[in-house]
Amino acid sequence: MNRYQRLKDLREDAEKSQKEIADIIGTSQSYYAQYEKGKRAIPFDRVIILAKYYNVSLDYIAGLTNNKNVL
């Protein structure tokens, strides 16, 4: 699974809209939608915000592990 799909899955599991997540990371809904589709690279600082928000590891978001736990 790629990191873009992970972003979408995490958002959907949290039952949040793209707009809600975009507001959390300080971007527009249209930019966030492009992150989920892999059409735009998500800045690392925003990935950190999402990892903290979802309480998952950066490695999980990056698709390097299937373990969500933060060490």
PANUTI-403151 format. One record per residue (C-alpha): residue number from 1; residue in one letter; x, y, z. Coordinates in Angstrom, 3 decimals, decimal comma. Each point is the difference from the previous one (the first is absolute). Example, Ala and Ser with C-alpha at 12.3 -4.5 7.8 and 13.67 -1.06 7.14 Angstrom:
# PANUTI-403151
- seq_type_u_v_w
- 1_A_12,300_-4,500_7,800
- 2_S_1,370_3,440_-0,660
# end
This chain:
# PANUTI-403151
- seq_type_u_v_w
- 1_M_0,000_0,000_0,000
- 2_N_1,357_3,415_-0,854
- 3_R_0,131_3,035_2,262
- 4_Y_-2,738_1,791_-1,906
- 5_Q_-2,439_-2,825_0,616
- 6_R_1,075_0,005_3,651
- 7_L_-0,954_3,665_0,286
- 8_K_-3,443_-0,720_-1,379
- 9_D_-0,502_-3,108_2,150
- 10_L_1,041_1,806_3,179
- 11_R_-2,368_2,862_-0,770
- 12_E_-2,895_-2,306_-0,764
- 13_D_0,666_-2,126_3,099
- 14_A_-0,176_3,205_2,056
- 15_E_-3,265_0,885_-1,775
- 16_K_1,364_3,388_-1,040
- 17_S_-0,559_1,929_-3,202
- 18_Q_2,832_1,227_-2,177
- 19_K_-0,926_3,532_1,067
- 20_E_0,331_-0,865_3,695
- 21_I_3,461_-1,522_-0,496
- 22_A_1,065_2,842_-2,277
- 23_D_-0,911_2,456_2,760
- 24_I_2,074_-1,975_2,519
- 25_I_3,127_0,110_-2,167
- 26_G_-0,531_3,548_-1,223
- 27_T_-0,801_-0,488_-3,653
- 28_S_-3,003_0,057_-2,307
- 29_Q_-2,274_-2,929_-0,686
- 30_S_1,054_-0,018_-3,647
- 31_Y_3,704_-0,247_0,920
- 32_Y_-0,743_-2,759_2,500
- 33_A_-1,951_-1,922_-2,646
- 34_Q_3,071_0,149_-2,232
- 35_Y_2,113_-1,454_2,834
- 36_E_-2,368_-2,966_0,315
- 37_K_0,070_-0,578_-3,759
- 38_G_3,791_0,236_-0,164
- 39_K_-0,164_2,944_-2,378
- 40_R_1,865_2,282_2,397
- 41_A_2,730_-0,880_2,505
- 42_I_-1,075_0,654_3,561
- 43_P_2,507_2,111_1,933
- 44_F_1,792_-1,876_2,778
- 45_D_-1,154_2,428_2,689
- 46_R_-3,602_-0,815_-0,900
- 47_V_0,697_-3,736_0,143
- 48_I_1,302_0,518_3,534
- 49_I_-3,205_1,820_0,959
- 50_L_-2,077_-2,864_-1,420
- 51_A_2,062_-2,666_1,774
- 52_K_-0,560_1,786_3,299
- 53_Y_-3,684_0,569_-0,732
- 54_Y_-0,660_-3,647_-0,912
- 55_N_2,469_-1,269_2,632
- 56_V_1,898_-2,125_-2,514
- 57_S_3,666_-0,216_-0,923
- 58_L_1,534_1,867_-2,906
- 59_D_1,145_-3,390_-1,317
- 60_Y_-3,625_-1,123_-0,121
- 61_I_-1,060_3,020_-2,037
- 62_A_3,018_-0,494_-2,294
- 63_G_-1,029_-3,604_-0,605
- 64_L_3,209_-1,387_1,505
- 65_T_-1,864_-2,042_2,592
- 66_N_-3,498_-1,269_0,630
- 67_N_0,398_0,657_3,718
- 68_K_-1,890_3,183_0,914
- 69_N_1,521_0,263_3,459
- 70_V_2,246_2,862_0,890
- 71_L_3,129_-1,288_1,717
# end
